[in-house]
Amino acid sequence: MIHCARITVKEHPGELKLPQYAGLGRARPQRSIVKQPYLAFLLEVNLGMYITDNKSELSVLVDRATGGASIKDGEIELMLHRRLVADDSRGVGEDLEETVCVGSTCDGLTVRGNYYMGIHKNGDGSRWRRTTGQEIYSPLVLAFGHENQKEWKASHTTKGTIMNPNYSLPPNVALITLQELDNGGVLIRLAHLYEAGEDADYSTKTKVQLKEMFAGKRIKAIKETSLSANQGKNEMKKMTWNVEHDSCSEATPIRGGPVNMSNLIVELGPMEIRTFLVKF
């Protein structure tokens, strides 16, 4: 048994488009003419999905990965839960009876989550999806502990924030990673949140000033690495794939240039993620 939440727009002109956020980028699935549409069209949604026509957009964001589809125009379906008490002979070879047991009592798995819905004019919903999506995906976390106040003050001297308090990251940039290394340096990973053509203002090349991010430090060296930071970017050997029956030619993506040590400005193109090792 599959439990789904269905959201229906009763009045809409024309066919609606369905982009789904499988991660940072958007997937644009096309409906297939099949006898069992759920088998071909239910895709993983990690951030959210939306449908749009020539006037408005209906967006739904999720706080955990789920299945999503738009089987018909004007409809969004999100899979809440699936549960089979017996094998349905579809190739798995077992039932999907997930249970939680306390002692000798076993109940079916309970799934809880939150959906966030937004309705915007066509073209205006991307900022809400990106901003709210970041708040859902990476919320602020408060941590507390028990410490002796006198001992803590004696061993900790607060010198202030490392970032210039008058500086903030551009609204289309996210700080993915900021990790202090054993050698005293820092691993920093920055991401552009928007795709090309997604927003009139934010789907453009943007800049991050490292001098302002590390205002209390003197940067001696900076090295760009691969996404996983296990090799230098100039050492990477990307593979080129020949795809059969692929006649589509994609536009060359916009990418940021090298970082100049004189100004320490990092450029980011749409959907670009860059990783750096910073030495002080």
N, C-alpha and C positions, 0 to 999 in steps of 0.2 A: 504494500500500500504506500503510495506517495502522497504526502500532504503538501499542498501548494497554496501560496497566497496569490490571489489574482486581483490586479488593479486594472480597471477598465475605463477608458475615456469614451463616453457615449457619442459625442459629436466631434468629428475631425474631418477636415477636407483632405481628400487624396490619401495616398499610401504613406504610412509612417516609416521612418528609418529607425534602425535599432543599433546604436553603438554600445558595446559593453566594455567596462573597464576590467580587463583581466589582470592588470598590474598598473604600471604607470601609463602605458599606452592603451589605446582603444582598439578593440576587435570589432569588425563590422561584418557580422555573419549574414549570409543570404539564406532565405528560406529555400528548402529543397522540396520538390514535389514527391512526397513519399507517403506510404500508407500509414506509417506510424511516426508522425512528426516529432514526438518527444525524443525518439531515439536519435534523430538527426540534428535536433535544434537546441537541446538543453545543454548549455555551456557553463563553464565555471565562471563565477563572478566574484572577484576579490574585493573590489571597491564599490561598484555600483553599476547601474545601467540606466539608460533613458531612451525615450522615444520622442520623435520630433516630426512636425509637419512644417508647412510654410509660415505658420504663425506663432507656435508656442512649443515648449519642451516640457515633458514630465520626467523628472529624475527621481530615482530611488537609490539611496546609498545603504550599504550593509556594514555591519561591524564584524563579520566573519565570512569566510568563504562559503558560497552556496551555489546552487544551480539556478540558472535564469534563462528565460526565453520570452519571445513574443510570437506566439503561434498565429495570432490574428492581428490585423491592423487595430491599433487603439488599445492593445492589451499588453500588460507586463505580468509575467508569472515568475515567482521565486519559490524554489523548492524548500519547504521548511524541514521536512523529515521524511525518511523512507523506512518502512518496517515490514518485513515479511516473516510470518511465523512458520513458514514452510518453504522449501526450495521450489522456485517457480520454473525450474528446468530451462533456464536461460544461459547456462554455461558456467555459473559460479560454483555449482556443486554443493551449496549449503544455503541455509536460510540467512536472512539479514536481521536476525532477532538480537539486537544489541540491548543488553540489560545491565542494570546496576544492582548489585546484591548487598544487602545488609543482613548479616547472619544467614538465615535460611530463606529470607524473603527477597525475591528478585522481581524488580519492576522494569518496565520498558524504559529505555533511555529518554530523559527529558531534555529537550533542546530549548534554549532561551537566546534571544537576540533582539536587537533593535533595528528598525528601519527608519530612515530619514528621508522625507519626501519634499520635493521642491517643484514649483511650477513657475516657469519664467517665459519671457518672450523668446522667440527663436533667436539663438545666438548669444543670449545673456546668461545661460545656465552654467556655462563652463567655469566661471569664477566661483560660483557657489559650490559646485561639485569638487573643485580642486581644494578650495579653502576648508570647507567642512570635512571633506575626505581626509585631509591631513590631521584635523582635530580628532577625528574618529580613529584613524590609524595610529597616530603618534600623540596620544594625550599627555598632558603634563602629569608627572608622577611625583607625589610627595612621600618622602621617606623620613622616618623618625627612629630614634634610638635612645637608650638610657645612658647618660654620661654624667660624671661628676663635673659640675660647672667650673670649679676652680682648676681642676686638672686639665680640662679641655681648653680653657683660656690660656693656660700656661704653655700648652704645646701647639696651639693653633693661632696664627696671626693672620687675620683677614686683611688682605691688601686691596681688595676690590675686585670687580669683574675684569676679566681679561679683554672683553670687547668694549670698544668705545661706547659709552651709554647713549651717545647722540647718533649712533649708527645702527641701522637695522638692515637685514638682508632684503633684497628685492622681493616683492610679493610673489613672483613666479619662480623663486628658488627655495629649495629645502636643504637644510643641513642634515645629511643622512648619518654621517659618522664624525665624531670628534673624540679621538682616543689618544691618551698619553702613552708614549712608548718608553721602554726601559732606558733608552739612551737620552731621555729628556726631550726628544722630539715629539711631534704630533702627527697622527694620521687623520687627514680630513677628507671627507667625501661630500661633494656638492652635486645637487641634481636640479635640472630644469624641469618644472612640473607640467609644462604645456607642450602639446604637439603643434607642429606647423599647421597653421590655418585654423586652429581651435579657437583662438581669441584674437580680436583685432589689435589689442594693445600688448598682451602678454605672450603671444606666440612669436616673439622676436628674440634676437640675441640680447643677452643681458650680461651685466658685469658685477663681480663681487670683489671688494677691496680687502685684501688680506691684511694690509696695514691697519685697517680699522678693526678687523676681527681680532687681531692680536696686538692691540694698541699698547699693552704693557710689555711687549717683547720686541727684541730686535731679531728679525729674520735673517739668518746667515745664508741659508740655502733652501731651495725648494726643488723637489723632483717629482715629476708626474709618473704615475705607475699605471698598471692595468687595473681593472675594476676591483680585483681581489687583492691588489697590492703585493703580489708575489713576484713581479718583474717590472723593470722599467718599461715605459711606453715605447721607447725606441728599440727595445729588445723584442717586442711582440711580433709574431709572424702570423698574421691572419690568413685563414684559408679562404680561397675563392671557390664557390660552388657553382657548377653548371647545372641548372635546373631544366629538366626536359619539359618541352611544350610551354615554356615561359617566354611569352612574347611581350610582356609588359616591361616598360622601361621606367623605373622610378627616378624621381628627381634627386639630385645629389643633396644629401642632408646638410644643413647649416651647422658648422662646428666652430668652436672657439679656437683662437690661435695660441701660440706659445706664451708662457708667462714671462714678462720682462721683469728682471730683478730691480729695475729702477722704480717702477710704480707698483709692482706686485698686484696686478689686476688679473683676475681669472674671468675669462669669457665663457659663456655657456650658450649653446644653440638649443633649439627646441628638442626636448626629450634627451638631452645629453647629460651624462653622469661622468664626472671627472674625479679622480682620486690623486691625492698628493701626500708626499712625505715632507714635512716642514721641520727644518733644523734651526734652533735658536743659538 
